[in-house]
Amino acid sequence: MPVGTEPGGANLPDVLAVHARVLLPVLRDDDDLDWAGYDGELSPGPRGLLEPPGPRLGADAIRSADLVLVPALAVDRRGRRMGRGGGSYDRVLARLDGAAPTVALLHDGELLDEVPAEPHDRPVDAVILPGGTVTLNPAAEWTK
């Protein structure tokens, strides 16, 4: 669920829900993410986030996704993603282990040659910029 001026905007879940079932993250106390189905309603969550009020589906529910959109402050050309430092989405990406394509939504200027990375950081497969999509992992199974 985009926050503030993050790419995609506040209506992103509504746009996506026209075409597919949408799962949105629910931040847990341990900074991991649970998931809930989006039905058009959102409730205030921790750290100024908006979350679906429906039943929690568990951390592994994301493995049922056909596509996973992740937030990022920047991504480099090897797919390394810089987030806000909580590691929530790195845990999600590790849990997916290639089960679905992972795409970061970025503003212009946020696809960089290199970003700092830690051993636990997980790359994304592609980024969507205002001008189009850039595939960072052409060997990924979903690109074939």
N, CA, C and O atoms as a GROMACS GRO file, in nm:
protein
  576
    1MET      N    1   0.085  -0.117   0.000
    1MET     CA    2   0.000   0.000   0.000
    1MET      C    3   0.089   0.123   0.000
    1MET      O    4   0.152   0.152   0.101
    2PRO      N    5   0.096   0.194  -0.111
    2PRO     CA    6   0.183   0.311  -0.115
    2PRO      C    7   0.146   0.414  -0.007
    2PRO      O    8   0.029   0.436   0.023
    3VAL      N    9   0.250   0.475   0.049
    3VAL     CA   10   0.234   0.574   0.154
    3VAL      C   11   0.284   0.708   0.100
    3VAL      O   12   0.388   0.714   0.035
    4GLY      N   13   0.209   0.814   0.127
    4GLY     CA   14   0.252   0.948   0.087
    4GLY      C   15   0.273   0.957  -0.063
    4GLY      O   16   0.181   0.932  -0.141
    5THR      N   17   0.394   0.994  -0.102
    5THR     CA   18   0.424   1.014  -0.244
    5THR      C   19   0.490   0.892  -0.308
    5THR      O   20   0.548   0.902  -0.416
    6GLU      N   21   0.483   0.776  -0.242
    6GLU     CA   22   0.542   0.655  -0.300
    6GLU      C   23   0.478   0.623  -0.434
    6GLU      O   24   0.359   0.649  -0.454
    7PRO      N   25   0.555   0.566  -0.526
    7PRO     CA   26   0.502   0.533  -0.658
    7PRO      C   27   0.379   0.442  -0.650
    7PRO      O   28   0.367   0.358  -0.561
    8GLY      N   29   0.290   0.463  -0.743
    8GLY     CA   30   0.166   0.385  -0.748
    8GLY      C   31   0.048   0.463  -0.695
    8GLY      O   32  -0.063   0.449  -0.746
    9GLY      N   33   0.072   0.544  -0.593
    9GLY     CA   34  -0.034   0.626  -0.536
    9GLY      C   35  -0.135   0.550  -0.454
    9GLY      O   36  -0.138   0.426  -0.456
   10ALA      N   37  -0.215   0.624  -0.383
   10ALA     CA   38  -0.312   0.566  -0.288
   10ALA      C   39  -0.418   0.481  -0.356
   10ALA      O   40  -0.479   0.396  -0.291
   11ASN      N   41  -0.442   0.501  -0.486
   11ASN     CA   42  -0.546   0.422  -0.552
   11ASN      C   43  -0.492   0.296  -0.618
   11ASN      O   44  -0.567   0.225  -0.685
   12LEU      N   45  -0.365   0.264  -0.600
   12LEU     CA   46  -0.305   0.145  -0.662
   12LEU      C   47  -0.382   0.017  -0.630
   12LEU      O   48  -0.410  -0.060  -0.721
   13PRO      N   49  -0.419  -0.009  -0.504
   13PRO     CA   50  -0.494  -0.132  -0.477
   13PRO      C   51  -0.628  -0.138  -0.552
   13PRO      O   52  -0.668  -0.246  -0.597
   14ASP      N   53  -0.695  -0.025  -0.565
   14ASP     CA   54  -0.823  -0.022  -0.637
   14ASP      C   55  -0.802  -0.054  -0.786
   14ASP      O   56  -0.881  -0.127  -0.845
   15VAL      N   57  -0.697   0.001  -0.844
   15VAL     CA   58  -0.667  -0.024  -0.985
   15VAL      C   59  -0.635  -0.172  -1.006
   15VAL      O   60  -0.684  -0.234  -1.100
   16LEU      N   61  -0.554  -0.228  -0.919
   16LEU     CA   62  -0.516  -0.369  -0.931
   16LEU      C   63  -0.633  -0.462  -0.904
   16LEU      O   64  -0.645  -0.566  -0.967
   17ALA      N   65  -0.719  -0.425  -0.810
   17ALA     CA   66  -0.831  -0.512  -0.771
   17ALA      C   67  -0.932  -0.531  -0.883
   17ALA      O   68  -1.011  -0.625  -0.879
   18VAL      N   69  -0.931  -0.443  -0.983
   18VAL     CA   70  -1.018  -0.461  -1.099
   18VAL      C   71  -0.977  -0.585  -1.178
   18VAL      O   72  -1.060  -0.649  -1.242
   19HIS      N   73  -0.848  -0.618  -1.172
   19HIS     CA   74  -0.792  -0.725  -1.254
   19HIS      C   75  -0.756  -0.852  -1.178
   19HIS      O   76  -0.741  -0.958  -1.239
   20ALA      N   77  -0.742  -0.843  -1.047
   20ALA     CA   78  -0.691  -0.959  -0.972
   20ALA      C   79  -0.725  -0.947  -0.824
   20ALA      O   80  -0.762  -0.840  -0.775
   21ARG      N   81  -0.712  -1.057  -0.756
   21ARG     CA   82  -0.721  -1.055  -0.609
   21ARG      C   83  -0.596  -0.987  -0.556
   21ARG      O   84  -0.484  -1.017  -0.600
   22VAL      N   85  -0.613  -0.895  -0.464
   22VAL     CA   86  -0.502  -0.818  -0.411
   22VAL      C   87  -0.482  -0.852  -0.263
   22VAL      O   88  -0.576  -0.845  -0.184
   23LEU      N   89  -0.360  -0.888  -0.229
   23LEU     CA   90  -0.321  -0.905  -0.089
   23LEU      C   91  -0.238  -0.784  -0.050
   23LEU      O   92  -0.149  -0.741  -0.124
   24LEU      N   93  -0.268  -0.728   0.066
   24LEU     CA   94  -0.190  -0.616   0.116
   24LEU      C   95  -0.120  -0.656   0.245
   24LEU      O   96  -0.170  -0.740   0.320
   25PRO      N   97  -0.004  -0.594   0.270
   25PRO     CA   98   0.071  -0.630   0.391
   25PRO      C   99   0.008  -0.575   0.518
   25PRO      O  100  -0.057  -0.471   0.520
   26VAL      N  101   0.031  -0.650   0.623
   26VAL     CA  102  -0.007  -0.610   0.759
   26VAL      C  103   0.121  -0.624   0.843
   26VAL      O  104   0.173  -0.734   0.861
   27LEU      N  105   0.169  -0.512   0.893
   27LEU     CA  106   0.294  -0.513   0.969
   27LEU      C  107   0.273  -0.578   1.106
   27LEU      O  108   0.186  -0.537   1.183
   28ARG      N  109   0.354  -0.680   1.134
   28ARG     CA  110   0.347  -0.748   1.263
   28ARG      C  111   0.440  -0.679   1.363
   28ARG      O  112   0.523  -0.597   1.324
   29ASP      N  113   0.425  -0.711   1.490
   29ASP     CA  114   0.508  -0.651   1.595
   29ASP      C  115   0.656  -0.680   1.576
   29ASP      O  116   0.740  -0.601   1.620
   30ASP      N  117   0.690  -0.793   1.511
   30ASP     CA  118   0.830  -0.829   1.490
   30ASP      C  119   0.885  -0.774   1.357
   30ASP      O  120   0.993  -0.815   1.315
   31ASP      N  121   0.812  -0.683   1.292
   31ASP     CA  122   0.848  -0.621   1.164
   31ASP      C  123   0.838  -0.715   1.045
   31ASP      O  124   0.872  -0.675   0.933
   32ASP      N  125   0.794  -0.838   1.065
   32ASP     CA  126   0.764  -0.925   0.952
   32ASP      C  127   0.626  -0.885   0.900
   32ASP      O  128   0.558  -0.803   0.961
   33LEU      N  129   0.588  -0.940   0.787
   33LEU     CA  130   0.460  -0.904   0.728
   33LEU      C  131   0.364  -1.022   0.725
   33LEU      O  132   0.401  -1.133   0.687
   34ASP      N  133   0.242  -0.997   0.765
   34ASP     CA  134   0.129  -1.086   0.746
   34ASP      C  135   0.057  -1.030   0.623
   34ASP      O  136   0.099  -0.929   0.568
   35TRP      N  137  -0.050  -1.095   0.580
   35TRP     CA  138  -0.121  -1.052   0.460
   35TRP      C  139  -0.270  -1.062   0.484
   35TRP      O  140  -0.317  -1.147   0.559
   36ALA      N  141  -0.345  -0.973   0.418
   36ALA     CA  142  -0.491  -0.977   0.423
   36ALA      C  143  -0.543  -0.937   0.285
   36ALA      O  144  -0.481  -0.856   0.215
   37GLY      N  145  -0.657  -0.993   0.247
   37GLY     CA  146  -0.718  -0.958   0.120
   37GLY      C  147  -0.773  -0.817   0.124
   37GLY      O  148  -0.825  -0.772   0.226
   38TYR      N  149  -0.762  -0.748   0.011
   38TYR     CA  150  -0.811  -0.611  -0.001
   38TYR      C  151  -0.952  -0.614  -0.058
   38TYR      O  152  -0.976  -0.672  -0.164
   39ASP      N  153  -1.046  -0.552   0.015
   39ASP     CA  154  -1.185  -0.546  -0.031
   39ASP      C  155  -1.234  -0.402  -0.046
   39ASP      O  156  -1.354  -0.377  -0.049
   40GLY      N  157  -1.142  -0.309  -0.056
   40GLY     CA  158  -1.178  -0.168  -0.071
   40GLY      C  159  -1.170  -0.088   0.058
   40GLY      O  160  -1.177   0.035   0.055
   41GLU      N  161  -1.155  -0.157   0.170
   41GLU     CA  162  -1.146  -0.087   0.299
   41GLU      C  163  -1.004  -0.095   0.355
   41GLU      O  164  -0.935  -0.196   0.338
   42LEU      N  165  -0.964   0.012   0.421
   42LEU     CA  166  -0.835   0.018   0.488
   42LEU      C  167  -0.852   0.079   0.626
   42LEU      O  168  -0.939   0.164   0.647
   43SER      N  169  -0.768   0.035   0.719
   43SER     CA  170  -0.770   0.087   0.855
   43SER      C  171  -0.630   0.135   0.891
   43SER      O  172  -0.532   0.084   0.836
   44PRO      N  173  -0.619   0.231   0.981
   44PRO     CA  174  -0.486   0.276   1.024
   44PRO      C  175  -0.410   0.162   1.092
   44PRO      O  176  -0.464   0.088   1.174
   45GLY      N  177  -0.284   0.151   1.055
   45GLY     CA  178  -0.195   0.053   1.115
   45GLY      C  179  -0.076   0.123   1.178
   45GLY      O  180  -0.076   0.245   1.190
   46PRO      N  181   0.024   0.047   1.220
   46PRO     CA  182   0.142   0.108   1.281
   46PRO      C  183   0.222   0.191   1.181
   46PRO      O  184   0.216   0.168   1.061
   47ARG      N  185   0.296   0.287   1.233
   47ARG     CA  186   0.388   0.370   1.155
   47ARG      C  187   0.320   0.446   1.042
   47ARG      O  188   0.383   0.474   0.940
   48GLY      N  189   0.193   0.480   1.059
   48GLY     CA  190   0.122   0.556   0.959
   48GLY      C  191   0.078   0.477   0.837
   48GLY      O  192   0.036   0.534   0.737
   49LEU      N  193   0.088   0.346   0.845
   49LEU     CA  194   0.048   0.261   0.733
   49LEU      C  195  -0.102   0.239   0.733
   49LEU      O  196  -0.169   0.253   0.836
   50LEU      N  197  -0.155   0.205   0.616
   50LEU     CA  198  -0.294   0.164   0.604
   50LEU      C  199  -0.297   0.016   0.573
   50LEU      O  200  -0.220  -0.034   0.490
   51GLU      N  201  -0.388  -0.056   0.640
   51GLU     CA  202  -0.393  -0.201   0.626
   51GLU      C  203  -0.537  -0.247   0.607
   51GLU      O  204  -0.630  -0.182   0.655
   52PRO      N  205  -0.557  -0.357   0.536
   52PRO     CA  206  -0.692  -0.412   0.525
   52PRO      C  207  -0.737  -0.465   0.662
   52PRO      O  208  -0.657  -0.525   0.733
   53PRO      N  209  -0.862  -0.443   0.698
   53PRO     CA  210  -0.910  -0.487   0.830
   53PRO      C  211  -0.950  -0.634   0.836
   53PRO      O  212  -0.982  -0.684   0.944
   54GLY      N  213  -0.949  -0.704   0.725
   54GLY     CA  214  -0.999  -0.841   0.719
   54GLY      C  215  -0.910  -0.942   0.788
   54GLY      O  216  -0.808  -0.905   0.847
   55PRO      N  217  -0.947  -1.069   0.779
   55PRO     CA  218  -0.872  -1.176   0.845
   55PRO      C  219  -0.728  -1.184   0.796
   55PRO      O  220  -0.699  -1.163   0.678
   56ARG      N  221  -0.640  -1.213   0.888
   56ARG     CA  222  -0.498  -1.230   0.855
   56ARG      C  223  -0.479  -1.369   0.794
   56ARG      O  224  -0.534  -1.468   0.844
   57LEU      N  225  -0.400  -1.375   0.688
   57LEU     CA  226  -0.382  -1.499   0.613
   57LEU      C  227  -0.251  -1.570   0.643
   57LEU      O  228  -0.228  -1.682   0.596
   58GLY      N  229  -0.164  -1.506   0.720
   58GLY     CA  230  -0.035  -1.565   0.754
   58GLY      C  231   0.076  -1.514   0.664
   58GLY      O  232   0.052  -1.468   0.552
   59ALA      N  233   0.198  -1.524   0.714
   59ALA     CA  234   0.315  -1.473   0.641
   59ALA      C  235   0.337  -1.546   0.510
   59ALA      O  236   0.386  -1.486   0.414
   60ASP      N  237   0.304  -1.673   0.503
   60ASP     CA  238   0.327  -1.751   0.381
   60ASP      C  239   0.220  -1.731   0.274
   60ASP      O  240   0.233  -1.785   0.164
   61ALA      N  241   0.115  -1.657   0.303
   61ALA     CA  242   0.008  -1.634   0.204
   61ALA      C  243   0.063  -1.568   0.078
   61ALA      O  244   0.007  -1.584  -0.031
   62ILE      N  245   0.170  -1.493   0.091
   62ILE     CA  246   0.228  -1.424  -0.024
   62ILE      C  247   0.278  -1.523  -0.128
   62ILE      O  248   0.291  -1.487  -0.246
   63ARG      N  249   0.305  -1.646  -0.089
   63ARG     CA  250   0.352  -1.747  -0.184
   63ARG      C  251   0.245  -1.784  -0.286
   63ARG      O  252   0.276  -1.847  -0.388
   64SER      N  253   0.120  -1.748  -0.262
   64SER     CA  254   0.013  -1.775  -0.358
   64SER      C  255   0.002  -1.668  -0.466
   64SER      O  256  -0.076  -1.682  -0.559
   65ALA      N  257   0.080  -1.561  -0.454
   65ALA     CA  258   0.072  -1.448  -0.547
   65ALA      C  259   0.132  -1.484  -0.682
   65ALA      O  260   0.227  -1.562  -0.691
   66ASP      N  261   0.076  -1.426  -0.787
   66ASP     CA  262   0.131  -1.439  -0.922
   66ASP      C  263   0.230  -1.329  -0.954
   66ASP      O  264   0.311  -1.342  -1.045
   67LEU      N  265   0.223  -1.220  -0.878
   67LEU     CA  266   0.311  -1.105  -0.894
   67LEU      C  267   0.320  -1.035  -0.759
   67LEU      O  268   0.220  -1.021  -0.689
   68VAL      N  269   0.441  -0.992  -0.722
   68VAL     CA  270   0.459  -0.923  -0.595
   68VAL      C  271   0.524  -0.786  -0.622
   68VAL      O  272   0.634  -0.777  -0.675
   69LEU      N  273   0.451  -0.681  -0.584
   69LEU     CA  274   0.503  -0.545  -0.594
   69LEU      C  275   0.560  -0.507  -0.459
   69LEU      O  276   0.494  -0.523  -0.356
   70VAL      N  277   0.682  -0.455  -0.459
   70VAL     CA  278   0.747  -0.418  -0.334
   70VAL      C  279   0.790  -0.272  -0.338
   70VAL      O  280   0.826  -0.221  -0.444
   71PRO      N  281   0.786  -0.206  -0.223
   71PRO     CA  282   0.833  -0.067  -0.219
   71PRO      C  283   0.986  -0.063  -0.217
   71PRO      O  284   1.051  -0.160  -0.179
   72ALA      N  285   1.040   0.049  -0.259
   72ALA     CA  286   1.185   0.067  -0.255
   72ALA      C  287   1.215   0.216  -0.260
   72ALA      O  288   1.144   0.294  -0.323
   73LEU      N  289   1.322   0.253  -0.193
   73LEU     CA  290   1.374   0.390  -0.205
   73LEU      C  291   1.462   0.401  -0.327
   73LEU      O  292   1.472   0.507  -0.389
   74ALA      N  293   1.528   0.289  -0.362
   74ALA     CA  294   1.613   0.282  -0.480
   74ALA      C  295   1.641   0.135  -0.509
   74ALA      O  296   1.631   0.050  -0.420
   75VAL      N  297   1.675   0.106  -0.634
   75VAL     CA  298   1.714  -0.028  -0.677
   75VAL      C  299   1.831  -0.010  -0.771
   75VAL      O  300   1.834   0.084  -0.850
   76ASP      N  301   1.929  -0.102  -0.762
   76ASP     CA  302   2.039  -0.093  -0.858
   76ASP      C  303   2.016  -0.191  -0.973
   76ASP      O  304   1.920  -0.267  -0.973
   77ARG      N  305   2.104  -0.186  -1.070
   77ARG     CA  306   2.085  -0.262  -1.194
   77ARG      C  307   2.104  -0.412  -1.175
   77ARG      O  308   2.081  -0.489  -1.268
   78ARG      N  309   2.145  -0.454  -1.057
   78ARG     CA  310   2.150  -0.597  -1.025
   78ARG      C  311   2.028  -0.640  -0.945
   78ARG      O  312   2.018  -0.755  -0.903
   79GLY      N  313   1.935  -0.547  -0.924
   79GLY     CA  314   1.812  -0.580  -0.852
   79GLY      C  315   1.818  -0.560  -0.703
   79GLY      O  316   1.721  -0.586  -0.632
   80ARG      N  317   1.933  -0.515  -0.653
   80ARG     CA  318   1.943  -0.493  -0.509
   80ARG      C  319   1.859  -0.372  -0.472
   80ARG      O  320   1.870  -0.265  -0.532
   81ARG      N  321   1.776  -0.391  -0.372
   81ARG     CA  322   1.675  -0.295  -0.332
   81ARG      C  323   1.713  -0.228  -0.201
   81ARG      O  324   1.758  -0.294  -0.107
   82MET      N  325   1.694  -0.099  -0.195
   82MET     CA  326   1.713  -0.028  -0.069
   82MET      C  327   1.574   0.008  -0.016
   82MET      O  328   1.497   0.078  -0.082
   83GLY      N  329   1.544  -0.041   0.103
   83GLY     CA  330   1.417  -0.012   0.166
   83GLY      C  331   1.436   0.086   0.281
   83GLY      O  332   1.529   0.167   0.281
   84ARG      N  333   1.348   0.078   0.377
   84ARG     CA  334   1.353   0.170   0.492
   84ARG      C  335   1.430   0.113   0.610
   84ARG      O  336   1.439   0.179   0.714
   85GLY      N  337   1.487  -0.006   0.596
   85GLY     CA  338   1.575  -0.057   0.698
   85GLY      C  339   1.516  -0.154   0.797
   85GLY      O  340   1.588  -0.202   0.884
   86GLY      N  341   1.388  -0.186   0.789
   86GLY     CA  342   1.328  -0.279   0.883
   86GLY      C  343   1.344  -0.425   0.843
   86GLY      O  344   1.329  -0.515   0.926
   87GLY      N  345   1.375  -0.450   0.716
   87GLY     CA  346   1.394  -0.586   0.669
   87GLY      C  347   1.266  -0.662   0.639
   87GLY      O  348   1.271  -0.780   0.606
   88SER      N  349   1.151  -0.596   0.650
   88SER     CA  350   1.023  -0.664   0.628
   88SER      C  351   1.016  -0.727   0.489
   88SER      O  352   0.980  -0.844   0.476
   89TYR      N  353   1.049  -0.651   0.388
   89TYR     CA  354   1.037  -0.703   0.252
   89TYR      C  355   1.150  -0.797   0.215
   89TYR      O  356   1.133  -0.881   0.126
   90ASP      N  357   1.266  -0.785   0.279
   90ASP     CA  358   1.371  -0.885   0.257
   90ASP      C  359   1.324  -1.022   0.306
   90ASP      O  360   1.355  -1.124   0.243
   91ARG      N  361   1.251  -1.026   0.416
   91ARG     CA  362   1.194  -1.153   0.463
   91ARG      C  363   1.091  -1.206   0.365
   91ARG      O  364   1.084  -1.326   0.340
   92VAL      N  365   1.010  -1.116   0.310
   92VAL     CA  366   0.910  -1.157   0.211
   92VAL      C  367   0.979  -1.214   0.088
   92VAL      O  368   0.941  -1.321   0.040
   93LEU      N  369   1.080  -1.144   0.037
   93LEU     CA  370   1.150  -1.190  -0.082
   93LEU      C  371   1.219  -1.324  -0.058
   93LEU      O  372   1.222  -1.409  -0.148
   94ALA      N  373   1.274  -1.344   0.060
   94ALA     CA  374   1.336  -1.473   0.093
   94ALA      C  375   1.230  -1.583   0.098
   94ALA      O  376   1.255  -1.695   0.055
   95ARG      N  377   1.115  -1.551   0.151
   95ARG     CA  378   1.005  -1.648   0.162
   95ARG      C  379   0.954  -1.690   0.024
   95ARG      O  380   0.915  -1.804   0.004
   96LEU      N  381   0.956  -1.596  -0.069
   96LEU     CA  382   0.908  -1.626  -0.205
   96LEU      C  383   1.001  -1.722  -0.278
   96LEU      O  384   0.955  -1.813  -0.346
   97ASP      N  385   1.130  -1.700  -0.264
   97ASP     CA  386   1.230  -1.787  -0.326
   97ASP      C  387   1.198  -1.818  -0.471
   97ASP      O  388   1.202  -1.934  -0.513
   98GLY      N  389   1.164  -1.714  -0.549
   98GLY     CA  390   1.138  -1.732  -0.692
   98GLY      C  391   0.998  -1.778  -0.726
   98GLY      O  392   0.970  -1.805  -0.843
   99ALA      N  393   0.907  -1.787  -0.628
   99ALA     CA  394   0.772  -1.836  -0.654
   99ALA      C  395   0.691  -1.741  -0.742
   99ALA      O  396   0.596  -1.785  -0.807
  100ALA      N  397   0.726  -1.614  -0.745
  100ALA     CA  398   0.654  -1.515  -0.827
  100ALA      C  399   0.751  -1.405  -0.864
  100ALA      O  400   0.847  -1.380  -0.791
  101PRO      N  401   0.729  -1.339  -0.977
  101PRO     CA  402   0.814  -1.225  -1.010
  101PRO      C  403   0.798  -1.114  -0.907
  101PRO      O  404   0.688  -1.087  -0.859
  102THR      N  405   0.909  -1.049  -0.875
  102THR     CA  406   0.909  -0.940  -0.778
  102THR      C  407   0.948  -0.812  -0.850
  102THR      O  408   1.049  -0.806  -0.921
  103VAL      N  409   0.866  -0.709  -0.831
  103VAL     CA  410   0.883  -0.584  -0.903
  103VAL      C  411   0.876  -0.469  -0.804
  103VAL      O  412   0.785  -0.461  -0.722
  104ALA      N  413   0.974  -0.379  -0.813
  104ALA     CA  414   0.973  -0.258  -0.731
  104ALA      C  415   0.919  -0.142  -0.814
  104ALA      O  416   0.953  -0.126  -0.931
  105LEU      N  417   0.835  -0.062  -0.751
  105LEU     CA  418   0.783   0.060  -0.814
  105LEU      C  419   0.874   0.175  -0.775
  105LEU      O  420   0.899   0.198  -0.656
  106LEU      N  421   0.923   0.248  -0.875
  106LEU     CA  422   1.018   0.356  -0.850
  106LEU      C  423   0.976   0.485  -0.920
  106LEU      O  424   0.902   0.483  -1.018
  107HIS      N  425   1.026   0.596  -0.867
  107HIS     CA  426   1.020   0.724  -0.936
  107HIS      C  427   1.142   0.734  -1.027
  107HIS      O  428   1.240   0.661  -1.009
  108ASP      N  429   1.137   0.823  -1.125
  108ASP     CA  430   1.256   0.850  -1.206
  108ASP      C  431   1.371   0.886  -1.114
  108ASP      O  432   1.351   0.954  -1.013
  109GLY      N  433   1.490   0.842  -1.148
  109GLY     CA  434   1.609   0.873  -1.069
  109GLY      C  435   1.635   0.775  -0.956
  109GLY      O  436   1.737   0.788  -0.887
  110GLU      N  437   1.547   0.678  -0.934
  110GLU     CA  438   1.567   0.582  -0.825
  110GLU      C  439   1.624   0.448  -0.871
  110GLU      O  440   1.650   0.360  -0.788
  111LEU      N  441   1.645   0.430  -1.002
  111LEU     CA  442   1.718   0.314  -1.053
  111LEU      C  443   1.863   0.359  -1.066
  111LEU      O  444   1.895   0.442  -1.151
  112LEU      N  445   1.949   0.303  -0.982
  112LEU     CA  446   2.087   0.348  -0.971
  112LEU      C  447   2.184   0.241  -1.020
  112LEU      O  448   2.145   0.125  -1.040
  113ASP      N  449   2.308   0.280  -1.040
  113ASP     CA  450   2.409   0.182  -1.079
  113ASP      C  451   2.441   0.087  -0.965
  113ASP      O  452   2.468  -0.031  -0.987
  114GLU      N  453   2.437   0.139  -0.842
  114GLU     CA  454   2.469   0.055  -0.727
  114GLU      C  455   2.403   0.112  -0.602
  114GLU      O  456   2.398   0.233  -0.583
  115VAL      N  457   2.353   0.023  -0.516
  115VAL     CA  458   2.306   0.062  -0.384
  115VAL      C  459   2.376  -0.024  -0.281
  115VAL      O  460   2.419  -0.136  -0.314
  116PRO      N  461   2.391   0.023  -0.159
  116PRO     CA  462   2.453  -0.059  -0.055
  116PRO      C  463   2.370  -0.184  -0.031
  116PRO      O  464   2.247  -0.181  -0.040
  117ALA      N  465   2.437  -0.294  -0.002
  117ALA     CA  466   2.366  -0.420   0.022
  117ALA      C  467   2.427  -0.493   0.141
  117ALA      O  468   2.547  -0.484   0.166
  118GLU      N  469   2.342  -0.563   0.212
  118GLU     CA  470   2.381  -0.648   0.324
  118GLU      C  471   2.361  -0.794   0.282
  118GLU      O  472   2.288  -0.820   0.186
  119PRO      N  473   2.423  -0.889   0.350
  119PRO     CA  474   2.407  -1.030   0.311
  119PRO      C  475   2.262  -1.079   0.310
  119PRO      O  476   2.228  -1.169   0.234
  120HIS      N  477   2.174  -1.021   0.394
  120HIS     CA  478   2.035  -1.067   0.400
  120HIS      C  479   1.947  -1.004   0.291
  120HIS      O  480   1.833  -1.047   0.272
  121ASP      N  481   1.998  -0.903   0.220
  121ASP     CA  482   1.918  -0.835   0.118
  121ASP      C  483   1.888  -0.929   0.002
  121ASP      O  484   1.974  -1.007  -0.040
  122ARG      N  485   1.767  -0.921  -0.048
  122ARG     CA  486   1.722  -1.005  -0.160
  122ARG      C  487   1.691  -0.914  -0.279
  122ARG      O  488   1.629  -0.809  -0.262
  123PRO      N  489   1.733  -0.954  -0.400
  123PRO     CA  490   1.707  -0.870  -0.517
  123PRO      C  491   1.564  -0.885  -0.568
  123PRO      O  492   1.494  -0.982  -0.540
  124VAL      N  493   1.522  -0.784  -0.645
  124VAL     CA  494   1.395  -0.790  -0.717
  124VAL      C  495   1.428  -0.825  -0.862
  124VAL      O  496   1.542  -0.811  -0.907
  125ASP      N  497   1.325  -0.870  -0.935
  125ASP     CA  498   1.344  -0.912  -1.074
  125ASP      C  499   1.333  -0.797  -1.173
  125ASP      O  500   1.395  -0.801  -1.280
  126ALA      N  501   1.255  -0.696  -1.139
  126ALA     CA  502   1.231  -0.586  -1.233
  126ALA      C  503   1.188  -0.462  -1.155
  126ALA      O  504   1.154  -0.469  -1.037
  127VAL      N  505   1.191  -0.350  -1.223
  127VAL     CA  506   1.138  -0.225  -1.167
  127VAL      C  507   1.042  -0.164  -1.268
  127VAL      O  508   1.056  -0.182  -1.389
  128ILE      N  509   0.944  -0.093  -1.215
  128ILE     CA  510   0.855  -0.014  -1.300
  128ILE      C  511   0.882   0.132  -1.270
  128ILE      O  512   0.869   0.178  -1.156
  129LEU      N  513   0.919   0.204  -1.374
  129LEU     CA  514   0.944   0.347  -1.368
  129LEU      C  515   0.833   0.418  -1.445
  129LEU      O  516   0.762   0.353  -1.521
  130PRO      N  517   0.817   0.548  -1.428
  130PRO     CA  518   0.715   0.618  -1.505
  130PRO      C  519   0.727   0.594  -1.656
  130PRO      O  520   0.626   0.595  -1.727
  131GLY      N  521   0.849   0.573  -1.706
  131GLY     CA  522   0.870   0.552  -1.849
  131GLY      C  523   0.859   0.408  -1.895
  131GLY      O  524   0.867   0.382  -2.015
  132GLY      N  525   0.841   0.313  -1.804
  132GLY     CA  526   0.829   0.174  -1.845
  132GLY      C  527   0.896   0.078  -1.748
  132GLY      O  528   0.942   0.118  -1.641
  133THR      N  529   0.899  -0.048  -1.788
  133THR     CA  530   0.952  -0.155  -1.704
  133THR      C  531   1.095  -0.187  -1.745
  133THR      O  532   1.127  -0.189  -1.864
  134VAL      N  533   1.180  -0.213  -1.647
  134VAL     CA  534   1.316  -0.256  -1.671
  134VAL      C  535   1.333  -0.392  -1.605
  134VAL      O  536   1.315  -0.406  -1.484
  135THR      N  537   1.367  -0.494  -1.685
  135THR     CA  538   1.391  -0.628  -1.632
  135THR      C  539   1.535  -0.635  -1.584
  135THR      O  540   1.628  -0.607  -1.661
  136LEU      N  541   1.554  -0.672  -1.459
  136LEU     CA  542   1.687  -0.678  -1.401
  136LEU      C  543   1.740  -0.820  -1.395
  136LEU      O  544   1.860  -0.842  -1.384
  137ASN      N  545   1.650  -0.916  -1.404
  137ASN     CA  546   1.686  -1.057  -1.394
  137ASN      C  547   1.628  -1.131  -1.515
  137ASN      O  548   1.529  -1.202  -1.502
  138PRO      N  549   1.690  -1.115  -1.634
  138PRO     CA  550   1.632  -1.177  -1.753
  138PRO      C  551   1.635  -1.330  -1.750
  138PRO      O  552   1.569  -1.394  -1.831
  139ALA      N  553   1.710  -1.389  -1.657
  139ALA     CA  554   1.714  -1.534  -1.646
  139ALA      C  555   1.599  -1.590  -1.564
  139ALA      O  556   1.582  -1.711  -1.556
  140ALA      N  557   1.520  -1.502  -1.503
  140ALA     CA  558   1.409  -1.547  -1.420
  140ALA      C  559   1.311  -1.629  -1.502
  140ALA      O  560   1.286  -1.599  -1.619
  141GLU      N  561   1.256  -1.730  -1.441
  141GLU     CA  562   1.164  -1.822  -1.509
  141GLU      C  563   1.044  -1.749  -1.569
  141GLU      O  564   0.997  -1.788  -1.676
  142TRP      N  565   0.994  -1.644  -1.502
  142TRP     CA  566   0.874  -1.575  -1.549
  142TRP      C  567   0.898  -1.495  -1.676
  142TRP      O  568   0.801  -1.456  -1.742
  143THR      N  569   1.024  -1.467  -1.713
  143THR     CA  570   1.050  -1.387  -1.832
  143THR      C  571   1.049  -1.472  -1.958
  143THR      O  572   1.052  -1.418  -2.069
  144LYS      N  573   1.045  -1.604  -1.944
  144LYS     CA  574   1.054  -1.693  -2.061
  144LYS      C  575   0.917  -1.720  -2.119
  144LYS      O  576   0.906  -1.793  -2.218
   0.00000   0.00000   0.00000
